[in-house]
Protein backbone atom coordinates (compact mmCIF):
# COMPACT_ATOMS: atom_id res chain seq x y z
CA UNK A 1 0.00 0.00 0.00
CA UNK A 2 1.47 3.34 -1.06
CA UNK A 3 1.64 6.47 1.06
CA UNK A 4 -1.39 8.12 -0.55
CA UNK A 5 -3.41 4.91 -0.28
CA UNK A 6 -2.56 4.66 3.42
CA UNK A 7 -3.60 8.27 4.01
CA UNK A 8 -6.78 7.77 1.97
CA UNK A 9 -7.69 4.82 4.21
CA UNK A 10 -7.04 6.93 7.33
CA UNK A 11 -9.29 9.69 5.95
CA UNK A 12 -12.28 7.33 6.12
CA UNK A 13 -13.90 8.27 9.39
CA UNK A 14 -17.07 7.65 11.35
CA UNK A 15 -18.63 10.97 10.40
CA UNK A 16 -19.76 11.57 6.82
CA UNK A 17 -19.06 15.31 7.02
CA UNK A 18 -15.50 14.65 8.12
CA UNK A 19 -15.05 12.00 5.42
CA UNK A 20 -16.06 14.56 2.79
CA UNK A 21 -13.73 17.24 4.14
CA UNK A 22 -10.72 14.94 4.45
CA UNK A 23 -11.13 13.11 1.15
CA UNK A 24 -11.75 16.41 -0.65
CA UNK A 25 -8.53 17.77 0.85
CA UNK A 26 -6.68 14.61 -0.11
CA UNK A 27 -7.89 14.84 -3.72
CA UNK A 28 -7.23 18.56 -4.22
CA UNK A 29 -4.31 19.55 -1.99
CA UNK A 30 -2.44 16.58 -0.54
CA UNK A 31 -0.26 16.09 -3.62
CA UNK A 32 1.11 19.63 -3.27
CA UNK A 33 2.13 19.31 0.37
CA UNK A 34 5.79 19.13 1.32
CA UNK A 35 7.09 16.40 3.66
CA UNK A 36 6.60 18.48 6.83
CA UNK A 37 3.03 19.38 5.87
CA UNK A 38 2.27 15.73 5.12
CA UNK A 39 3.59 14.80 8.55
CA UNK A 40 1.35 17.44 10.15
CA UNK A 41 -1.67 16.15 8.24
CA UNK A 42 -0.81 12.63 9.36
CA UNK A 43 -0.65 13.85 12.96
CA UNK A 44 -4.03 15.55 12.61
CA UNK A 45 -5.51 12.24 11.51
CA UNK A 46 -4.72 10.97 15.04
CA UNK A 47 -7.29 13.42 16.48
CA UNK A 48 -10.69 11.95 17.33
CA UNK A 49 -13.49 12.37 14.81
CA UNK A 50 -15.59 14.91 16.71
CA UNK A 51 -12.60 17.05 17.66
CA UNK A 52 -11.21 16.97 14.13
CA UNK A 53 -14.58 17.93 12.69
CA UNK A 54 -14.77 20.84 15.13
CA UNK A 55 -11.32 21.99 13.98
CA UNK A 56 -12.20 21.65 10.31
CA UNK A 57 -15.53 23.48 10.74
CA UNK A 58 -13.96 26.35 12.71
CA UNK A 59 -15.81 25.56 15.91
CA UNK A 60 -12.50 25.06 17.70
CA UNK A 61 -9.11 26.64 17.22
CA UNK A 62 -6.08 24.41 16.58
CA UNK A 63 -2.82 24.34 18.43
CA UNK A 64 -0.45 26.91 16.90
CA UNK A 65 1.70 24.24 15.20
CA UNK A 66 -1.36 22.93 13.31
CA UNK A 67 -2.90 26.31 12.45
CA UNK A 68 -1.72 26.41 8.83
CA UNK A 69 -2.79 22.83 8.12
CA UNK A 70 -6.23 23.37 9.66
CA UNK A 71 -6.64 26.58 7.64
CA UNK A 72 -5.86 24.57 4.51
CA UNK A 73 -8.47 21.99 5.53
CA UNK A 74 -11.01 24.74 6.07
CA UNK A 75 -10.27 26.28 2.68
CA UNK A 76 -10.90 22.97 0.96
VMD Tcl script that builds the backbone (N, CA, C; Angstrom):
set m [mol new atoms 228]
animate dup $m
set s [atomselect $m all]
$s set {name element resname resid chain x y z} {
  {N N UNK 1 A 0.845 -1.176 0.000}
  {CA C UNK 1 A 0.000 0.000 0.000}
  {C C UNK 1 A 0.888 1.236 0.000}
  {N N UNK 2 A 0.682 2.126 -0.961}
  {CA C UNK 2 A 1.473 3.337 -1.062}
  {C C UNK 2 A 1.066 4.369 -0.020}
  {N N UNK 3 A 1.873 5.415 0.078}
  {CA C UNK 3 A 1.637 6.475 1.060}
  {C C UNK 3 A 0.262 7.110 0.889}
  {N N UNK 4 A -0.097 7.472 -0.315}
  {CA C UNK 4 A -1.395 8.119 -0.552}
  {C C UNK 4 A -2.534 7.161 -0.246}
  {N N UNK 5 A -2.375 5.894 -0.588}
  {CA C UNK 5 A -3.413 4.911 -0.279}
  {C C UNK 5 A -3.593 4.751 1.229}
  {N N UNK 6 A -2.498 4.763 1.961}
  {CA C UNK 6 A -2.557 4.656 3.418}
  {C C UNK 6 A -3.280 5.864 4.007}
  {N N UNK 7 A -2.954 7.049 3.518}
  {CA C UNK 7 A -3.597 8.269 4.007}
  {C C UNK 7 A -5.075 8.270 3.616}
  {N N UNK 8 A -5.386 7.842 2.411}
  {CA C UNK 8 A -6.782 7.769 1.967}
  {C C UNK 8 A -7.584 6.867 2.914}
  {N N UNK 9 A -7.015 5.736 3.288}
  {CA C UNK 9 A -7.685 4.824 4.210}
  {C C UNK 9 A -7.912 5.495 5.563}
  {N N UNK 10 A -6.923 6.249 6.033}
  {CA C UNK 10 A -7.036 6.928 7.328}
  {C C UNK 10 A -8.023 8.086 7.287}
  {N N UNK 11 A -8.321 8.599 6.097}
  {CA C UNK 11 A -9.291 9.687 5.952}
  {C C UNK 11 A -10.729 9.189 6.053}
  {N N UNK 12 A -10.930 7.898 5.978}
  {CA C UNK 12 A -12.275 7.334 6.119}
  {C C UNK 12 A -12.606 7.296 7.602}
  {N N UNK 13 A -13.580 8.099 7.990}
  {CA C UNK 13 A -13.896 8.267 9.395}
  {C C UNK 13 A -15.331 7.855 9.679}
  {N N UNK 14 A -15.737 8.017 10.935}
  {CA C UNK 14 A -17.072 7.647 11.348}
  {C C UNK 14 A -18.127 8.705 11.092}
  {N N UNK 15 A -17.702 9.882 10.675}
  {CA C UNK 15 A -18.633 10.974 10.404}
  {C C UNK 15 A -18.582 11.338 8.923}
  {N N UNK 16 A -19.712 11.291 8.256}
  {CA C UNK 16 A -19.760 11.567 6.824}
  {C C UNK 16 A -19.197 12.946 6.494}
  {N N UNK 17 A -19.551 13.950 7.283}
  {CA C UNK 17 A -19.064 15.308 7.017}
  {C C UNK 17 A -17.546 15.351 7.035}
  {N N UNK 18 A -16.961 14.677 8.011}
  {CA C UNK 18 A -15.504 14.647 8.123}
  {C C UNK 18 A -14.888 13.862 6.971}
  {N N UNK 19 A -15.509 12.760 6.588}
  {CA C UNK 19 A -15.048 12.004 5.416}
  {C C UNK 19 A -14.969 12.907 4.196}
  {N N UNK 20 A -16.007 13.686 3.969}
  {CA C UNK 20 A -16.057 14.559 2.793}
  {C C UNK 20 A -14.972 15.627 2.835}
  {N N UNK 21 A -14.762 16.214 4.000}
  {CA C UNK 21 A -13.731 17.244 4.143}
  {C C UNK 21 A -12.348 16.646 3.894}
  {N N UNK 22 A -12.060 15.527 4.546}
  {CA C UNK 22 A -10.721 14.935 4.451}
  {C C UNK 22 A -10.438 14.370 3.067}
  {N N UNK 23 A -11.385 13.671 2.481}
  {CA C UNK 23 A -11.128 13.112 1.152}
  {C C UNK 23 A -11.068 14.208 0.101}
  {N N UNK 24 A -11.851 15.268 0.266}
  {CA C UNK 24 A -11.750 16.407 -0.646}
  {C C UNK 24 A -10.374 17.052 -0.576}
  {N N UNK 25 A -9.867 17.219 0.650}
  {CA C UNK 25 A -8.532 17.770 0.845}
  {C C UNK 25 A -7.480 16.856 0.216}
  {N N UNK 26 A -7.627 15.576 0.437}
  {CA C UNK 26 A -6.684 14.607 -0.113}
  {C C UNK 26 A -6.651 14.692 -1.641}
  {N N UNK 27 A -7.803 14.806 -2.245}
  {CA C UNK 27 A -7.885 14.839 -3.715}
  {C C UNK 27 A -7.358 16.146 -4.315}
  {N N UNK 28 A -7.579 17.269 -3.624}
  {CA C UNK 28 A -7.232 18.557 -4.220}
  {C C UNK 28 A -5.909 19.145 -3.758}
  {N N UNK 29 A -5.479 18.850 -2.527}
  {CA C UNK 29 A -4.306 19.548 -1.993}
  {C C UNK 29 A -3.159 18.658 -1.528}
  {N N UNK 30 A -3.458 17.433 -1.153}
  {CA C UNK 30 A -2.439 16.584 -0.538}
  {C C UNK 30 A -1.202 16.429 -1.422}
  {N N UNK 31 A -1.386 16.281 -2.707}
  {CA C UNK 31 A -0.261 16.092 -3.623}
  {C C UNK 31 A 0.696 17.261 -3.691}
  {N N UNK 32 A 0.255 18.431 -3.243}
  {CA C UNK 32 A 1.105 19.626 -3.273}
  {C C UNK 32 A 1.775 19.929 -1.938}
  {N N UNK 33 A 1.532 19.086 -0.939}
  {CA C UNK 33 A 2.131 19.313 0.370}
  {C C UNK 33 A 3.586 18.865 0.380}
  {N N UNK 34 A 4.407 19.585 1.152}
  {CA C UNK 34 A 5.786 19.132 1.322}
  {C C UNK 34 A 5.811 18.077 2.435}
  {N N UNK 35 A 6.967 17.513 2.697}
  {CA C UNK 35 A 7.088 16.404 3.658}
  {C C UNK 35 A 6.641 16.815 5.059}
  {N N UNK 36 A 6.982 18.032 5.498}
  {CA C UNK 36 A 6.595 18.484 6.829}
  {C C UNK 36 A 5.077 18.659 6.914}
  {N N UNK 37 A 4.481 19.209 5.883}
  {CA C UNK 37 A 3.029 19.384 5.867}
  {C C UNK 37 A 2.314 18.033 5.857}
  {N N UNK 38 A 2.862 17.072 5.132}
  {CA C UNK 38 A 2.265 15.733 5.118}
  {C C UNK 38 A 2.347 15.094 6.495}
  {N N UNK 39 A 3.447 15.309 7.191}
  {CA C UNK 39 A 3.592 14.797 8.551}
  {C C UNK 39 A 2.555 15.443 9.466}
  {N N UNK 40 A 2.356 16.751 9.331}
  {CA C UNK 40 A 1.355 17.438 10.151}
  {C C UNK 40 A -0.048 16.913 9.862}
  {N N UNK 41 A -0.365 16.702 8.598}
  {CA C UNK 41 A -1.667 16.152 8.240}
  {C C UNK 41 A -1.829 14.772 8.855}
  {N N UNK 42 A -0.787 13.967 8.777}
  {CA C UNK 42 A -0.812 12.627 9.361}
  {C C UNK 42 A -1.067 12.699 10.865}
  {N N UNK 43 A -0.437 13.662 11.531}
  {CA C UNK 43 A -0.650 13.847 12.963}
  {C C UNK 43 A -2.093 14.265 13.249}
  {N N UNK 44 A -2.646 15.131 12.427}
  {CA C UNK 44 A -4.031 15.551 12.614}
  {C C UNK 44 A -4.997 14.378 12.490}
  {N N UNK 45 A -4.646 13.407 11.671}
  {CA C UNK 45 A -5.512 12.244 11.514}
  {C C UNK 45 A -5.565 11.389 12.775}
  {N N UNK 46 A -4.695 11.667 13.746}
  {CA C UNK 46 A -4.721 10.971 15.035}
  {C C UNK 46 A -5.797 11.551 15.960}
  {N N UNK 47 A -6.282 12.749 15.651}
  {CA C UNK 47 A -7.290 13.423 16.477}
  {C C UNK 47 A -8.621 12.698 16.308}
  {N N UNK 48 A -9.382 12.602 17.373}
  {CA C UNK 48 A -10.690 11.952 17.329}
  {C C UNK 48 A -11.628 12.634 16.342}
  {N N UNK 49 A -12.588 11.888 15.851}
  {CA C UNK 49 A -13.492 12.371 14.813}
  {C C UNK 49 A -14.197 13.673 15.179}
  {N N UNK 50 A -14.833 13.716 16.335}
  {CA C UNK 50 A -15.593 14.912 16.709}
  {C C UNK 50 A -14.692 16.129 16.872}
  {N N UNK 51 A -13.534 15.942 17.483}
  {CA C UNK 51 A -12.599 17.051 17.660}
  {C C UNK 51 A -12.049 17.529 16.319}
  {N N UNK 52 A -11.728 16.595 15.436}
  {CA C UNK 52 A -11.205 16.966 14.125}
  {C C UNK 52 A -12.272 17.682 13.301}
  {N N UNK 53 A -13.507 17.236 13.392}
  {CA C UNK 53 A -14.584 17.929 12.688}
  {C C UNK 53 A -14.750 19.340 13.233}
  {N N UNK 54 A -14.684 19.503 14.545}
  {CA C UNK 54 A -14.770 20.844 15.132}
  {C C UNK 54 A -13.648 21.746 14.625}
  {N N UNK 55 A -12.442 21.209 14.517}
  {CA C UNK 55 A -11.322 21.987 13.978}
  {C C UNK 55 A -11.586 22.373 12.533}
  {N N UNK 56 A -11.992 21.413 11.734}
  {CA C UNK 56 A -12.204 21.653 10.305}
  {C C UNK 56 A -13.358 22.626 10.049}
  {N N UNK 57 A -14.363 22.620 10.917}
  {CA C UNK 57 A -15.526 23.478 10.738}
  {C C UNK 57 A -15.346 24.848 11.392}
  {N N UNK 58 A -14.225 25.063 12.072}
  {CA C UNK 58 A -13.957 26.350 12.706}
  {C C UNK 58 A -14.661 26.536 14.036}
  {N N UNK 59 A -15.139 25.463 14.613}
  {CA C UNK 59 A -15.807 25.555 15.913}
  {C C UNK 59 A -14.813 25.463 17.063}
  {N N UNK 60 A -13.580 25.178 16.718}
  {CA C UNK 60 A -12.504 25.060 17.702}
  {C C UNK 60 A -11.217 25.501 17.026}
  {N N UNK 61 A -10.373 26.179 17.773}
  {CA C UNK 61 A -9.106 26.641 17.220}
  {C C UNK 61 A -8.013 25.596 17.451}
  {N N UNK 62 A -7.150 25.401 16.455}
  {CA C UNK 62 A -6.079 24.406 16.578}
  {C C UNK 62 A -4.917 24.906 17.410}
  {N N UNK 63 A -4.090 23.969 17.810}
  {CA C UNK 63 A -2.815 24.337 18.425}
  {C C UNK 63 A -2.033 25.148 17.395}
  {N N UNK 64 A -1.181 26.071 17.845}
  {CA C UNK 64 A -0.447 26.909 16.898}
  {C C UNK 64 A 0.322 26.123 15.829}
  {N N UNK 65 A 0.902 24.985 16.178}
  {CA C UNK 65 A 1.698 24.240 15.199}
  {C C UNK 65 A 0.842 23.636 14.085}
  {N N UNK 66 A -0.468 23.491 14.318}
  {CA C UNK 66 A -1.360 22.931 13.305}
  {C C UNK 66 A -2.215 23.985 12.617}
  {N N UNK 67 A -2.036 25.237 12.964}
  {CA C UNK 67 A -2.896 26.307 12.450}
  {C C UNK 67 A -2.917 26.345 10.920}
  {N N UNK 68 A -1.769 26.314 10.290}
  {CA C UNK 68 A -1.720 26.411 8.832}
  {C C UNK 68 A -2.409 25.205 8.178}
  {N N UNK 69 A -2.181 24.024 8.704}
  {CA C UNK 69 A -2.792 22.831 8.124}
  {C C UNK 69 A -4.305 22.867 8.280}
  {N N UNK 70 A -4.785 23.289 9.440}
  {CA C UNK 70 A -6.229 23.372 9.657}
  {C C UNK 70 A -6.837 24.452 8.768}
  {N N UNK 71 A -6.145 25.553 8.567}
  {CA C UNK 71 A -6.636 26.578 7.643}
  {C C UNK 71 A -6.736 26.031 6.228}
  {N N UNK 72 A -5.792 25.196 5.839}
  {CA C UNK 72 A -5.855 24.572 4.514}
  {C C UNK 72 A -7.043 23.613 4.426}
  {N N UNK 73 A -7.310 22.877 5.496}
  {CA C UNK 73 A -8.470 21.990 5.529}
  {C C UNK 73 A -9.766 22.791 5.375}
  {N N UNK 74 A -9.825 23.903 6.099}
  {CA C UNK 74 A -11.014 24.737 6.069}
  {C C UNK 74 A -11.241 25.355 4.699}
  {N N UNK 75 A -10.155 25.665 4.011}
  {CA C UNK 75 A -10.268 26.275 2.681}
  {C C UNK 75 A -10.687 25.279 1.614}
  {N N UNK 76 A -10.489 24.000 1.910}
  {CA C UNK 76 A -10.904 22.974 0.956}
  {C C UNK 76 A -9.878 22.554 0.041}
}
mol reanalyze $m
mol bondsrecalc $m
mol representation Tube
mol addrep $m
